[in-house]
């Protein structure tokens, strides 16, 4: 009997302790952290618990704070430091919070040793245009190459006292060789000059031979003296026009996310004769010899681009430059970075919620080939290098900064918790500072976050200003190439017709709106549209660019702004394709 009573009391006490740990008051404890970086005391180091920042270390690398948490829960401690030019791996640890004795505040001490690796960025360009796949030889070791943005990040611990021996080269360009003393985080800009390849093309226009005309002579008596005195008449030949030499430069570009990039290997022909192909910087210069009063036909062929072939005429005169834009048949995905969500209820621990939201949006968005993910750490690092914060990004954009080469669209937001659940606010910014989505969602339980994230992604796609290219014309209708994608362009969607503008030399300076087109028929990879309105004097041609017009609800009654991003269309989540 006594044993049964003792057993019952033990069970009740255990139940009481468990219940107290789960539903009772939070226990107060003190967290102390000593931080060193590369063996030295480190100040201004961020200290986080369960993802929420508590504060920073002082000049001696010390941090201390009292916090309240639920006894029995596992507490995650992390130490972070972001510094331009340094890769610093975060330090992490965890502990289980014990149930304290009455009136006692337990202390948990940690020593965090951070280690860093320095880096600087090499940016290789020609006239501001990045050069991809440029070979980089560092201290005699080869193998490094620039990426599609013309960049290469060099990681190191220490540089030689006399400087780093750096050699950069690429076929078709002059090489660059220096001893450099770069600082951590520095962007070392290297400019290469293209070796101009001048080819000579002699175009001869042969005269057309006329068939001889037979004349039947009429017999007439003519005095012999007259026949002897009259010399045979000869018809005077017209003087030949002067043949002169001229220099022709062909420049081919493609437009993507506000950046002009060269198009290489475009075949250049004059009157059907192949002259050569554009080089890696999208240029070809040749000598043309022709008659001053006869134009020649210039043909540019760009396989895999729209238009695949383009023709114009050139005259034999001095020096001239021909500019032409081509668009890829299969555009590259839109680069999207999720900057992150912040906690607007600091008294609540929402670290798990923030992580779930970001993970759910990532999982729902990047199943579409239209989008490619820019990792959060890389996005923040690139923003730091460009001296950009979220306030600047969300108001002014980043179109004229180096961040353009990294990301096209940034997703950010906040979470606020109250008695009835959570409020999730999401904002989507594009490079020109425009907001294409500002949405507030209510969530009652954590398990509903996945469905909310799916809805957020659906609305992002629904508001996105997809871009297309005219690739076919049939009578009074025009076909838009949108690429083989995951989003279906619906009937009734409107597109703005964009006309490229240029300066006096023919160099492109931007685009202007010139009319409106409306979708009346759709296919898997393209849509057929009809003209709603086109400015007088403008004519739609194959290879012209269009932008889908989509507006936020609050802007419909006021202004109708659109932003241009290259994308590939497809099927909207849970939407049935048109028949």
C-alpha angles and dihedrals in degrees: 000000000000090000091052091051092049090048092050091049090050092051092048092049091049091049091048092051093048091047091048092051092050102039106013130095120300118257122238119227137165123241118204122185129181113196131195128182116205089343096310130103108265126212129199092031114155116237118201135185118200089344096307117114115237100181144285136284122261127238091285093052092252128137130179133172140154116235138177121227139155113277113243094029123121112247120207117208122192136174121208137184127180117191129163110254095018132096105207119182111221118244116231137185139151142205139183114248110235125216103259127223118257111284094003124118110203119217124219114197128195137179113209118195112194124194126200139201121203126224143176130192127239113208116192119193147148116223088342095307112120117244114221124211095014109164116242122199114193120190088340094308117119133193102088120114135179118254127235089284092055091250137128123181114214116203120200146152099217136356125226113269092238092049137266115294105232129179124178126187143161132178111266093025136085112256124246124216127177146144105240133194102197125182123225110279094013119143106222107205115207120188120202123194120220120238102238111231109207116193125185122227120186110196115192119193107206118216116245112248115228120221114250115259116227115224121194109219119230114220113235131163110252126181114252092233092055091051091052095049100044111085120210113269118236122198113236114243116232113249114259117247116249118266113218138176123242135177117236123193120194117201120187123189142168125213120225129163093337094312127109113218129185122254112215132198094034107157114235120203133178116201089341095309116118113235099178144278133285114261130233091286091053096252140119126176122193141165115248121198116193145131118287094233098045125075122211127219115246115201125190117194119192113178112209093022138092118271094032089196131022129182137196137152130254130198130213100255134123115289123336137174125211116203123194135173121216127186125210118249088223109038120208118256120268111260109233127186124193103212091187144249124273131215112249091182103063092176089064127069103235099156093114091048093050091050092048093051094049092046093047093050090048092049092049098042103044096052083080116082088215089078134050123195124244104202114245094238093051092047093053092044092051091047089052091050090050091047091239130143129189093261091058093042093051096047107031103017125215103261094124096043136083089257087079089079092056109041140015101187133024126203119202138154151145140247126218122188126206137160094282098048138277136319115215116197118192128189126186118198129189127207096267092057096258120139110225093178135023110170137167121203130184119220122186098186137024091241089065093061093091093056091046091051090051090053092048092052091046090055093046090056092043092055096041116119099227117197128220140177129227105245103164139026125201117177106294099352133077131206121225119209107216098164128245100294148145099262127077117219106219130222111267095035111136127222127198114229109228125203120199116236126210142185128243092281092054094252114144116252102176142289137289131201111254106169150325132270127192127209114239101162133027137199134180097275105014146022135223116231138186129213117264094174136341126186116256112267095023120112126193114235137178109277095033118136129240133184127207112242111228126158139191113250093246091052098051094086093044126030127355108215125174133188125211122232128157109241141154118240127229145139122327117230111276092356124132114230119240116262 
